[in-house]
């Protein structure tokens, strides 16, 4: 994939190298999503081929959707429930011991506000970083360029449009810090 894309600069998505990387990812995702619960070794092997890195003891349940896979890095002992969408045009880095509820979306792509640039098929992306021991409730959407600090909990259905500090509970659209996670 082009360095422009990884660097967050404008790029053309129909570049042949980018298109081939996307097709490769779609093939691997289709194979992964077609596996049964008893095919753990096959699932792991497909994810190792697809993703940039996959930590020990990590489980991602199908269905899974990615743009390229190679820009998705998942730490040790993570769990992602059904329906994770990780549009990894820019890097998505998930720390250790992260819990991801069903139907979570991690979205790095951006598109120009300028209509002429959009019409010309220019795109960009911003990375997402999720710290260790984060819990993303079901249906959470994390927008481009967001960092979520370690030990943070994001309530179900929240839309995270800005960075969240470590050790907080955040909820809503847009997600706002409700309290410290240590208040339990």
Secondary structure by P-SEA (a helix, b strand, c coil): cccccccccccccccaaaaaaaaaaaaaaaaaaaccccaaaaaaaaaaaccccccccccccccbbbcccccbbbbcbbbbccbbbbbcccbbbbccbbbbccccccccbbbbccaaaaaacccbbbbbbbccbbbbccbbbbccbbbbcccbbbccbbbbccccccbbbbbccccccccccccc
